Amino acid sequence: MRHKNQVVRNIIIIGLVFILYFTGSGLDVWGHSSKAQQTHAQPKIVIPEPVYDFGLATEGQEVKHDYIVRNEGNADLIIENVSPT
């Protein structure tokens, strides 16, 4: 059961990272930027490794990974209300 919970948690984390990547990147899902985004100052989130495979974990084993998140935009990047579940 614990392994299943870890898998679910990892999927949720990956989903959150994906959402953060596409909502702050200034790109739509297909990589096109809009004209409004090109003319206004805005943050641009960059996550070099947005997906990480934690592999199999035994019960009670702690798994960790540090995600690198950079702002390459010309406005402050504010990340709020993110938590692993």
ZITA-V964025 format. One line per field, one symbol per residue. ss: DSSP state (@ for helix, = for strand, . for the rest). phi: phi as a letter, one per 30 degrees, with the letter a starting at -180 (. if undefined). burial: + if it has 16 or more other C-alpha atoms within 10 Angstrom, else -. A space follows every 10 residues. Layout:
ss->???
phi->???
burial->???
This chain:
ss->.@@@@@@@@@ @@@@@@@@@@ @@@@...... ....@@@@@. ....==.... .......... .........= =......... .....
phi->.ddddddddd dddddddddd dddcdibddc icccddddcc dadbdbbebd bbcdidbdei ddcbaccdbb ccccbdcccb hcadb
burial->-----++--+ +-++--+--+ ++-+++---- ---------- -++++++--+ ---------- ---------- +-+------- -----
